[in-house]
Amino acid sequence: MGMDVSIVACGSYDPAECRRAMEQVLAPLGGLDWVSPGMRIVIKVNLVSAMKPEEAATTHPELLCALIELLKARGASVVLGDSPGGLYNAAHLTHVYDAAGMRQCEAAGAELNMDFSQKTVENPNAAVAKRFTYTAYLDQADAVIDFCKLKSHGMMSMTNAVKNFFGVIPGTMKPEYHYQYPKAEDFAGMLVDLAEYFKPRLCICDAVVGMEGNGPTQGTPRKIGALAASASAHKLDLACAAMLGMTAGDVPTLRAAVQRGLCPEKVEDLRIAGDPGAFLVPDFQASKAQGSVYFRYGGEGLIGKLTGAAMQSILTPKPMPQKKTCIGCAKCARICPAKAIKMQQKLPHIDRKACIHCFCCQEFCPVGAMKVYRSPIARLLNR
C-alpha cells in the first residue's frame, strides 16, 4: 500500500544533506519514476517577497537544487516560477529571484520563468473560485511540483502546500482576491479550488527552518529539521500542521479540504513514512485563525445585536501597527485592498469599519511593524 506522506530528517541546508534527504523523502512515494525524458516540469516555489534564504520566508535554493539535479538526471527540463506580491513584471521578479538565491538554481540547470502572460478561466467545478486569472506560464508544464515553505500566517494560521497556490494569482491582483473573499472560510475555499485546479503531481515542504510568529514574511526563523512530501497538498498540510502542534480545525484550508473529502480530519488516519511527532515544535508561535474572520453572535433583538457587535470587536483578530517599529513607508496603505489605511503624520491609521481582516498589511510590511493583534479575552478563550 502506498504512502500518503513521507517525512525525513534534514538538519541543515548543507548540499550533501539536502541531496540525501531529497532522495530519502521521495523513495516511499515511488521516487521520480513518473518523470520521463523531455518532460517540462514547473516547480511552483514560494517567493513571497525579495528576501534572503536565511530569512526563512522563501523555499531554500539548496533544496531546490537537489530536486533540480534529480529531475535533470531523468531528462526533464525544469522551470521555477512564482508571482510574489507587487508588479508581475521582469524588473520586480528579477529582484526577487536575485534576493532569494534563485540564480543558484539557474546554475543547477533550471530556467527561471520570465513569461508574464496571464489567462482567465471559468472553473465550474470550484466551490468558491468559479472564475479566476492566473500566471499562464503554468500551461506549458507537463507536470507541476508544489515546493512550499512551512510558516505561520496571519489569516490562515499556516501557509504551506495549499496556500502556496495563491502565487498563481498575478501579484497586483492579489489584493482584489482578498477583497473578493474577506471571510477566512471563503478565502480558504478559494485556495483549495486553486490547488485542485492545478493538481500538482508532487508536493514538497521545506521544513528544515520554518517561520513562526509574525509570518509569513516578518516572523522569526525556527528550526524544525524536516523535509516532507506527498502527492496531495492537503495531506501534506495535515502532516505538517501536526509538526506545529496544530490540527485540521486550526487551519482554514484544512477545514475546507476535510469538508470536501480531500483529506482525513486526523493525522492518525494518514499513511505516513516517518514520524511527524519526531519533529513536533510544541511551543511554535502561530497566529490562530477561527471559523471566520468575523465573529458571529446568534442573539436576537437589540441586546443580541449589541452583544454580537461587542463580541465581534473583542474576539476578531486585527492588524495593529507598532509605532516604534514603523518607518512610515506607507506600503500598507498602498496595498490595502479595502483602502482602510490612511497615513497620518507618517503613521498608518486603520478604519476598523472598512478593514476586512485580510492581513495584507501585516504580510507585506517590510519591517514587521504591523502585527496580528488578539485581545486578552480572545487569547484566553483560545487556550
VOGU-3710 file (C-alpha; in Angstrom, 3 decimals, decimal comma):
1> mgmdvsivac> 0,000/0,000/0,000  1,417/3,402/-0,977  2,208/6,155/1,478  0,165/9,363/1,772  3,037/11,413/3,185  6,777/10,953/3,628  8,824/12,810/6,263  12,588/12,609/6,809  15,138/14,467/8,896  17,109/17,255/7,257
11> gsydpaecrr> 19,124/19,147/9,820  20,674/21,823/7,640  20,917/23,249/4,137  24,260/21,602/3,514  24,168/20,488/-0,151  25,060/16,852/0,585  22,434/16,625/3,322  19,794/18,209/1,100  20,531/15,699/-1,666  20,364/12,768/0,766
21> ameqvlaplg> 17,121/13,988/2,328  15,520/14,642/-1,071  16,236/11,118/-2,282  15,014/9,631/1,009  11,777/11,619/1,194  10,780/10,730/-2,366  11,525/6,993/-2,122  8,352/5,945/-0,202  6,268/7,822/-2,803  7,813/5,947/-5,722
31> gldwvspgmr> 10,639/8,407/-6,273  10,574/10,245/-9,588  9,724/7,189/-11,687  6,868/9,153/-13,256  9,322/11,583/-14,885  10,286/10,742/-18,466  12,871/12,337/-20,801  11,655/15,529/-22,441  9,067/16,394/-19,786  8,754/20,068/-18,852
41> ivikvnlvsa> 8,410/20,305/-15,072  7,337/23,554/-13,401  8,348/23,888/-9,771  5,972/26,330/-8,087  8,173/27,785/-5,363  7,329/30,156/-2,524  8,908/33,507/-3,396  6,610/35,678/-1,324  8,991/38,638/-1,360  12,546/39,715/-2,161
51> mkpeeaatth> 14,064/38,071/0,909  17,298/36,203/1,506  17,185/32,419/2,068  18,346/32,747/5,686  15,287/34,852/6,484  13,183/31,665/6,154  10,393/33,232/4,113  11,112/31,516/0,784  11,866/27,997/-0,458  15,574/27,407/0,122
61> pellcaliel> 17,706/27,179/-3,047  19,826/24,248/-1,787  16,751/22,009/-1,564  15,595/23,216/-4,956  18,999/22,405/-6,455  18,821/18,881/-5,057  15,449/18,366/-6,751  16,578/20,015/-9,997  19,559/17,691/-10,245  17,338/14,627/-9,812
71> lkargasvvl> 14,877/15,866/-12,439  17,612/16,779/-14,905  19,170/13,332/-14,446  15,894/11,894/-15,761  15,994/14,086/-18,836  13,395/16,644/-17,785  13,603/20,393/-18,307  12,844/22,432/-15,200  11,209/25,846/-14,786  10,951/27,690/-11,456
81> gdspgglyna> 8,232/30,266/-11,016  6,019/32,295/-8,707  4,214/35,622/-8,652  5,013/37,440/-5,402  3,130/40,494/-4,236  3,765/43,553/-6,366  4,132/44,072/-10,091  4,264/40,888/-12,139  6,998/42,005/-14,494  10,639/41,354/-15,309
91> ahlthvydaa> 12,095/44,087/-13,111  10,293/43,030/-9,943  10,652/39,284/-10,412  14,347/39,591/-11,278  14,855/41,432/-7,991  13,040/38,644/-6,113  14,998/35,904/-7,916  18,289/37,585/-7,042  17,428/38,120/-3,380  16,046/34,611/-2,828
101> gmrqceaaga> 19,090/32,832/-4,270  17,359/31,535/-7,373  20,435/32,215/-9,527  21,945/29,207/-7,785  19,052/27,127/-9,144  19,627/28,584/-12,593  23,253/27,459/-12,398  21,996/23,962/-11,500  20,132/23,821/-14,810  16,705/25,314/-14,108
111> elnmdfsqkt> 15,041/28,067/-16,117  13,629/30,988/-14,133  10,233/31,913/-15,524  10,117/35,217/-17,397  6,779/34,681/-19,142  4,386/37,282/-17,716  1,289/36,399/-19,706  -1,972/35,848/-17,856  -5,080/33,809/-18,503  -8,624/33,978/-17,141
121> venpnaavak> -10,585/30,740/-16,888  -14,025/29,541/-15,895  -13,850/26,921/-13,139  -17,373/25,446/-12,834  -16,292/22,592/-10,552  -15,000/25,032/-7,937  -16,767/25,629/-4,650  -15,685/29,293/-4,446  -13,329/30,464/-7,233  -15,507/29,759/-10,259
131> rftytayldq> -13,583/32,276/-12,329  -10,010/33,427/-11,778  -6,935/34,834/-13,513  -3,597/33,077/-13,253  0,006/33,137/-14,468  -0,138/31,435/-17,861  3,404/30,005/-17,830  1,883/27,094/-15,897  0,083/25,990/-19,065  3,432/24,955/-20,538
141> adavidfckl> 4,029/22,359/-17,822  3,704/18,621/-18,319  3,615/18,422/-14,531  3,667/20,868/-11,607  5,652/20,325/-8,414  4,494/22,427/-5,462  7,574/23,232/-3,345  6,376/25,210/-0,336  7,822/26,677/2,864  6,296/25,919/6,287
151> kshgmmsmtn> 5,394/29,185/8,022  2,845/30,852/10,261  0,281/33,085/8,562  -1,832/35,936/9,889  -5,040/34,958/8,114  -4,695/31,197/7,514  -2,698/30,236/10,662  -0,310/28,239/8,483  0,983/28,655/4,954  2,253/25,537/3,242
161> avknffgvip> 1,298/23,480/0,179  -2,251/24,764/-0,442  -1,587/28,406/0,446  1,407/28,317/-1,917  -1,051/28,271/-4,831  -2,029/31,867/-4,127  1,205/32,519/-6,022  -0,531/31,624/-9,289  -2,567/34,832/-8,971  -0,659/37,717/-10,617
171> gtmkpeyhyq> 0,897/39,920/-7,945  -1,083/43,123/-8,421  -4,357/41,151/-8,499  -3,844/39,527/-5,085  -5,467/42,396/-3,116  -8,565/42,053/-5,330  -8,910/38,422/-4,277  -8,546/39,352/-0,613  -11,297/41,904/-1,077  -13,486/39,450/-3,001
181> ypkaedfagm> -13,062/36,753/-0,330  -12,724/38,616/3,007  -14,038/35,764/5,168  -11,456/33,199/6,209  -13,596/30,253/5,087  -14,189/31,766/1,637  -10,532/32,679/1,167  -9,551/29,163/2,223  -12,100/27,685/-0,156  -10,634/29,747/-2,984
191> lvdlaeyfkp> -7,148/28,415/-2,193  -8,399/24,830/-2,184  -10,060/25,475/-5,562  -6,735/26,688/-6,979  -4,869/23,654/-5,668  -7,488/21,332/-7,153  -7,454/23,125/-10,499  -3,686/22,866/-10,985  -3,411/19,368/-9,464  0,311/19,212/-8,589
201> rlcicdavvg> 1,931/15,876/-9,394  4,096/16,194/-6,292  4,182/18,462/-3,243  7,333/19,018/-1,175  7,690/21,053/2,015  10,839/22,847/3,150  10,515/22,483/6,920  14,233/22,498/7,646  13,905/26,021/9,008  10,363/27,363/9,125
211> megngptqgt> 8,962/30,673/10,280  6,912/31,359/13,401  5,318/34,448/14,913  4,646/37,355/12,588  4,661/35,225/9,407  4,668/34,789/6,504  7,378/37,405/5,897  8,354/39,164/9,128  8,324/36,299/11,605  11,220/34,516/13,285
221> prkigalaas> 13,119/31,613/11,692  12,509/28,399/13,647  14,406/25,174/13,103  12,125/22,182/12,519  14,635/19,904/10,824  12,365/18,095/8,374  11,670/17,614/4,691  8,218/16,300/3,793  6,496/15,232/0,574  3,163/13,923/-0,692
231> asahkldlac> 1,148/13,561/-3,869  -1,602/15,536/-2,070  -1,238/19,162/-0,997  -3,969/18,664/1,610  -2,464/15,549/3,182  0,949/17,198/3,257  -0,560/20,201/5,033  -2,259/17,963/7,604  1,025/16,204/8,440  2,948/19,491/8,582
241> aamlgmtagd> 0,321/21,079/10,796  0,841/18,214/13,245  4,546/19,091/13,445  3,495/22,577/14,596  1,064/21,223/17,164  -1,998/22,106/15,078  -4,967/20,099/13,853  -7,193/20,398/10,797  -9,551/22,515/12,880  -6,861/25,131/13,401
251> vptlraavqr> -6,179/25,739/9,690  -8,984/27,079/7,442  -7,622/25,442/4,277  -7,552/22,077/6,031  -11,106/22,537/7,317  -12,211/23,191/3,746  -10,310/20,152/2,449  -11,825/17,887/5,115  -15,328/19,111/4,283  -14,745/18,225/0,629
261> glcpekvedl> -13,352/14,790/1,448  -9,874/15,649/0,134  -8,075/14,503/3,277  -8,938/12,927/6,624  -9,605/15,065/9,661  -6,949/13,396/11,828  -3,279/12,953/11,036  -3,509/9,458/12,556  -5,612/8,431/9,564  -2,777/9,166/7,131
271> riagdpgafl> -0,314/6,538/5,948  2,973/8,232/6,817  6,525/7,080/6,168  8,298/8,747/9,069  7,048/10,213/12,321  5,628/13,761/12,448  5,924/13,587/16,235  9,695/13,393/15,959  9,668/16,939/14,572  6,993/18,393/16,862
281> vpdfqaskaq> 7,603/22,007/17,863  5,273/22,223/20,890  5,868/25,914/21,539  5,587/27,012/17,893  4,255/30,563/17,777  1,400/30,584/15,266  -1,370/33,052/14,509  -4,613/31,325/15,442  -7,340/31,545/12,818  -11,015/30,967/13,526
291> gsvyfrygge> -14,028/29,679/11,618  -14,438/33,058/10,002  -12,504/36,262/10,009  -15,622/37,658/11,659  -17,230/36,558/14,915  -20,970/35,912/14,622  -23,369/36,044/17,571  -26,759/34,445/17,185  -28,743/36,633/19,572  -31,994/38,335/18,596
301> gligkltgaa> -33,217/41,881/19,084  -31,320/44,982/20,112  -29,464/43,333/23,013  -28,401/40,440/20,807  -27,130/42,756/18,090  -25,234/44,915/20,576  -23,727/41,842/22,206  -22,770/40,465/18,811  -21,070/43,690/17,806  -19,163/43,804/21,087
311> mqsiltpkpm> -18,069/40,170/20,846  -17,014/40,650/17,228  -14,811/43,564/18,253  -13,309/41,633/21,174  -12,721/38,253/19,523  -11,814/39,108/15,929  -8,049/39,285/15,302  -6,964/42,533/13,713  -3,845/44,143/12,277  -2,205/46,586/14,655
321> pqkktcigca> 0,644/48,957/13,728  3,615/49,202/16,089  4,544/52,873/16,226  8,082/52,269/17,492  8,897/49,987/14,566  7,014/51,738/11,743  9,190/53,622/9,261  6,307/55,489/7,596  6,837/53,943/4,144  3,054/53,743/3,507
331> kcaricpaka> 3,287/50,339/1,801  0,429/49,078/3,984  -1,809/51,912/2,776  -0,931/51,285/-0,864  -1,508/47,531/-0,699  -4,698/47,515/1,411  -7,469/46,121/-0,868  -10,220/47,787/1,187  -8,437/51,180/1,269  -8,894/51,082/5,030
341> ikmqqklphi> -5,471/52,533/5,897  -4,620/56,228/5,763  -1,279/57,749/6,645  -1,423/60,478/9,274  1,800/62,130/10,430  3,723/59,285/8,740  1,892/56,617/10,718  -0,813/54,208/9,469  -4,313/54,638/10,875  -6,798/51,823/10,220
351> drkacihcfc> -10,506/52,420/9,664  -11,821/49,426/11,617  -15,217/49,589/9,912  -13,590/49,323/6,491  -10,929/46,734/7,440  -11,676/43,248/6,021  -9,030/41,492/8,168  -7,117/40,084/5,207  -3,752/40,918/6,851  -2,169/42,042/3,575
361> cqefcpvgam> -0,698/44,969/5,527  0,863/42,558/8,025  2,159/40,212/5,334  3,893/42,849/3,234  5,146/45,321/5,856  8,894/45,487/5,084  9,936/45,895/8,736  7,330/43,805/10,559  5,684/46,842/12,142  2,165/45,502/11,513
371> kvyrspiarl> 1,267/42,717/13,938  -1,708/40,388/14,335  -3,438/41,560/17,499  -5,747/39,363/19,573  -7,406/40,738/22,678  -6,538/39,233/26,102  -10,014/37,654/26,200  -9,539/36,088/22,764  -6,131/34,704/23,789  -7,602/33,278/26,993
381> lnr> -10,513/31,606/25,159  -8,140/30,238/22,540  -6,305/28,274/25,236
//
